[in-house]
Amino acid sequence: MNTVKLAICGGGVIGRRHAGAISEVDGAELAAIADPAPGGKALADDVGVPLYTDLQALLDAENDVRGVIVSTPTEYHFEPTMTALNAGCNVLVEKPIMPTLEQAEQIVAKEQENDLHVLVGHHRRYYGLVEEARRIVQSGELGKLVCVSGIWNARKDDPYYNPDWRKRRDAGPLLTNMIHEMDSLRYICGEIESISAEVSHEVRNWEKEDAAAMVMRFASGAIGTFIVSDQANSPWAWEFATGETVFFPRSGQNAVRFIGTEASLDFPNLVVWHNGDQTPDWNHVMEPRETKLELENAYYRQIKHFAAVINGTEEPVISAKDATATLRATLAVFDASSTGQRIAL
Ligand SMILES: NC(=O)c1ccc[n+]([C@@H]2O[C@H](COP(=O)([O-])OP(=O)(O)OC[C@H]3O[C@@H](n4cnc5c(N)ncnc54)[C@H](O)[C@@H]3O)[C@@H](O)[C@H]2O)c1
């Protein structure tokens, strides 16, 4: 495979993680970083690559860059993504793809017009356990999927909100955390057809929401509920369940349940509850069957995949169009709450 030169636009928390992943992938090399703030300089110094204050200057100077990772705050995803596409680069933009559907649709159009790929940082798609949950649900092992129940509740630390952008709507738990859940739900269960919801700002009283509760109907006929909050302290969220990063200590507690006519699945713990040879009804004992999978390094796999997509050897695992559907479903939660209506997707 040809070594692919990559640039990072936005050298903050997640930009640093991408830089680490690039250093581990054979066939990918970090060429430079664009970031106007001191955090970007610290990262460029740490990894020993040139720093530019804006992406256009970087691309003008480093003309062998073939892929750009856009890891700026969500409200600043659009301009660098367009700049990269206009320079003929493929893009891996962090999630959510864009803060608005209008911008996301412009990106999808530009990507097609320039015959390039825009991948989106829904990194959970690179975990074997997500793939396995999708297989279990789609294979009919649970019977017909009837209900889904999910929770993502965490109390983020106070310093997390020091940057002002994290108090704004685009950085709330819906667009920061629920968007991952929404993407996994769509990937595992198929399309979501409609959403009803309540959103609350009772704890902090900031522009961003503190919590949301939603009801969703899937195209398959299954129905689901989900609650999300970044102010509610609990052991129930994907990160705590999986121990995905050292920053959020593992609780091992399950966060989502997929429930079918024959059996149920705890997720992400991958425990199928079933009746064995007995009739699947409430008169019979349900037994757990656990599948143990090691948690891979999804960020490493994501960069490896990005390089392969650039080299034309793999098709995108998550396209801009797909991520736009995830964004549409997530934004519908705001609309459903503010209008009091069920939103058809
Ligand atoms: N995939 C995930 O699990 C995951 C995790 C965390 C964050 N994210 C996403 O990553 C994005 C960034 O989040 P973060 O926590 O790393 O933020 P951050 O504030 O730590 O870092 C953002 C960086 O972008 C820089 N920046 C701002 N405008 C810029 C511009 N125009 N050009 C170049 N650099 C610019 C800032 O100076 C800062 O260094 C958000 O969209 C967030 O939703 C994804």
The ligand as an SDF file (V2000), in Angstrom:
LIG
                    3D

 44 48  0  0  0  0  0  0  0  0999 V2000
  -15.2960   10.4300   17.9430 N   0  0  0  0  0  0  0  0  0  0  0  0
  -15.3650   10.7770   19.2200 C   0  0  0  0  0  0  0  0  0  0  0  0
  -15.6250    9.9650   20.0770 O   0  0  0  0  0  0  0  0  0  0  0  0
  -15.0950   12.2070   19.6110 C   0  0  0  0  0  0  0  0  0  0  0  0
  -14.5860   12.4820   20.8860 C   0  0  0  0  0  0  0  0  0  0  0  0
  -14.3350   13.8150   21.2240 C   0  0  0  0  0  0  0  0  0  0  0  0
  -14.6200   14.8340   20.3290 C   0  0  0  0  0  0  0  0  0  0  0  0
  -15.1480   14.5230   19.0960 N   0  0  0  0  0  0  0  0  0  0  0  0
  -15.4760   15.5980   18.1470 C   0  0  0  0  0  0  0  0  0  0  0  0
  -14.2660   16.2130   17.7630 O   0  0  0  0  0  0  0  0  0  0  0  0
  -14.4560   17.6160   17.5760 C   0  0  0  0  0  0  0  0  0  0  0  0
  -13.4320   18.3690   18.4220 C   0  0  0  0  0  0  0  0  0  0  0  0
  -13.6330   18.0400   19.7780 O   0  0  0  0  0  0  0  0  0  0  0  0
  -12.4160   18.2010   20.8420 P   0  0  0  0  0  0  0  0  0  0  0  0
  -12.9700   17.7030   22.1200 O   0  0  0  0  0  0  0  0  0  0  0  0
  -11.1680   17.6100   20.3110 O   0  0  0  0  0  0  0  0  0  0  0  0
  -12.2720   19.7870   20.8980 O   0  0  0  0  0  0  0  0  0  0  0  0
  -11.0490   20.6620   21.4550 P   0  0  0  0  0  0  0  0  0  0  0  0
  -11.5960   21.9740   21.8610 O   0  0  0  0  0  0  0  0  0  0  0  0
  -10.2430   19.8740   22.4250 O   0  0  0  0  0  0  0  0  0  0  0  0
  -10.1290   20.8390   20.1570 O   0  0  0  0  0  0  0  0  0  0  0  0
  -10.5230   21.5760   19.0170 C   0  0  0  0  0  0  0  0  0  0  0  0
   -9.2740   22.1860   18.3950 C   0  0  0  0  0  0  0  0  0  0  0  0
   -9.6460   22.7830   17.1510 O   0  0  0  0  0  0  0  0  0  0  0  0
   -8.9150   24.0200   17.0400 C   0  0  0  0  0  0  0  0  0  0  0  0
   -9.5780   24.8690   16.0640 N   0  0  0  0  0  0  0  0  0  0  0  0
  -10.6900   25.6330   16.2020 C   0  0  0  0  0  0  0  0  0  0  0  0
  -11.0060   26.2370   15.0370 N   0  0  0  0  0  0  0  0  0  0  0  0
  -10.0590   25.8460   14.1400 C   0  0  0  0  0  0  0  0  0  0  0  0
   -9.8440   26.1170   12.7500 C   0  0  0  0  0  0  0  0  0  0  0  0
  -10.6750   26.9130   12.0710 N   0  0  0  0  0  0  0  0  0  0  0  0
   -8.7810   25.5570   12.1480 N   0  0  0  0  0  0  0  0  0  0  0  0
   -7.9330   24.7440   12.8280 C   0  0  0  0  0  0  0  0  0  0  0  0
   -8.1010   24.4430   14.1510 N   0  0  0  0  0  0  0  0  0  0  0  0
   -9.1490   24.9890   14.7770 C   0  0  0  0  0  0  0  0  0  0  0  0
   -8.8840   24.5680   18.4590 C   0  0  0  0  0  0  0  0  0  0  0  0
   -7.8620   25.5270   18.6130 O   0  0  0  0  0  0  0  0  0  0  0  0
   -8.6410   23.2870   19.2600 C   0  0  0  0  0  0  0  0  0  0  0  0
   -7.2560   23.0230   19.4330 O   0  0  0  0  0  0  0  0  0  0  0  0
  -15.9090   17.9030   17.9070 C   0  0  0  0  0  0  0  0  0  0  0  0
  -16.6580   17.9090   16.7110 O   0  0  0  0  0  0  0  0  0  0  0  0
  -16.3270   16.6920   18.7540 C   0  0  0  0  0  0  0  0  0  0  0  0
  -17.7130   16.4040   18.6250 O   0  0  0  0  0  0  0  0  0  0  0  0
  -15.3630   13.2430   18.7310 C   0  0  0  0  0  0  0  0  0  0  0  0
  1  2  1  0
  2  3  2  0
  2  4  1  0
  4  5  1  0
  4 44  2  0
  5  6  2  0
  6  7  1  0
  7  8  2  0
  8  9  1  0
  8 44  1  0
  9 10  1  0
  9 42  1  0
 10 11  1  0
 11 12  1  0
 11 40  1  0
 12 13  1  0
 13 14  1  0
 14 15  2  0
 14 16  1  0
 14 17  1  0
 17 18  1  0
 18 19  2  0
 18 20  1  0
 18 21  1  0
 21 22  1  0
 22 23  1  0
 23 24  1  0
 23 38  1  0
 24 25  1  0
 25 26  1  0
 25 36  1  0
 26 27  1  0
 26 35  1  0
 27 28  2  0
 28 29  1  0
 29 30  1  0
 29 35  2  0
 30 31  1  0
 30 32  2  0
 32 33  1  0
 33 34  2  0
 34 35  1  0
 36 37  1  0
 36 38  1  0
 38 39  1  0
 40 41  1  0
 40 42  1  0
 42 43  1  0
M  CHG  2   8   1  16  -1
M  END
$$$$
